[in-house]
């Protein structure tokens, strides 16, 4: 059963996000740099106990790594620019 996080979560599953802080994952020897882009793949607090004292941990797919957890202050939403008349993405600008 999924819990409805829309009331208090900043991101939802499927959101494209940009990393805003460098994160070093010591146990996996992975470093994620500022500006890298990922996809929110989990934000269900009943799975893997991702709600902590500091809030929701979001599991983000970055460079093919599925087990990376980020706090919401380490992420920002990548806004797509959709042409409403044509209903398609014209351009997404990613900047370091």
Steps between C-alpha positions, in 0.01 A plus 500: 500500500644836400466796731380829348795737549362789296407697811854527636746384235678730259544239223303211359599179324597575141628853565822598325730663757839672505747435783574825689774377736796270448429167668759231575357157577779344707367144509468476120792729409273708274521880472216701350591850386294819511295533183459130426147398404297211636151356514295453819421126514375461856343718765292246688576514874385141554770371265854489642402740782590810301330747735762610750526753778605751232208430265449289191793335329443477126649209307643653183628324189826674404740353244332160533542476879166411662588506868585867544298681766483880511336750733270747325739791571760320282263500201317748278230434246602528135224702338418389148379756252196350334332660201137478612372539143709213367506309831864403471830593658683765300816536705639416842795717605742335745770715650783420743 
